């Protein structure tokens, strides 16, 4: 069963996360399919830019706890988004949690409707936003990121835009994105690729410097007793034992 579908309109390739029954959670299969689709877009001269969107009420619930991708695979996917020689634009109308926020941070431009909500829920299941910190830290307000990563609080689209987690928010996400996509269609492919290379240099430096460390941290945390308790509690829809 395909978890990522593809459509094209006037040079814009839309990749749709299409596993709404699993809240578009980042399973090993979905991560692999999305990576393959991005590779195809990079190699296709007729693709000017990529839009990443979703079906259902959730953009992505983060890692699929029943079939999680390996930390290396998630690092590779996020780096692929950042390094893709074409702009990648996220279109969000639903909820985004944990690892799904890494996808948004790795995109060049992210827009959301006011129906979207966001939360770094890793701390509530006993792990940390280790891998997704690679694109998040260079692009997001550090004081706000500290608060939301430590508390797991939910934030709305306006707050997400204020702190740089997304680029813009509005009542109708397609209205927000219309001038963005028009601008991309009017831009030279060569100029887009080289401009993106300039703009993502600091983010890619973080990947080169820190990827091995955060991958090891993520693997260790997911294998820990606290994480097992946190994930079991989540799947059983109860509070983990550490809640006061």
Number of C-alpha atoms within 10 A of each C-alpha: 6 10 18 25 16 12 10 13 8 11 15 21 21 24 21 20 27 21 23 17 10 14 22 27 29 26 22 17 16 22 24 17 17 22 20 14 16 20 14 12 22 19 11 10 10 14 21 26 23 24 22 22 20 24 19 17 16 25 33 30 22 24 22 18 15 11 13 18 19 16 20 16 16 25 22 16 21 24 21 18 25 26 21 22 21 26 23 26 25 25 24 29 25 21 23 28 22 23 25 23 25 26 25 29 28 26 25 19 19 25 27 29 22 17 17 21 22 24 22 26 24 23 17 21 19 19 22 22 21 22 26 23 23 26 27 23 16 16 18 20 14 13 9 15 18 12 12 17 18 15 15 17 13 16 14 17 25 18 17 23 18 15 16 18 25 26 22 20 26 17 13 14 19 17 12 18 22 10 11 14 20 10 10 17 16 9 12 10 19 12 11 16 16 12 14 19 17 9 12 17 12 14 20 19 13 16 21 12 10 15 23 14 12 21 18 14 17 18 16 12 16 19 11 13 11 17 21 17 17 24 21 16 16 15 11 10 9 10 15 20 10 10 6 5
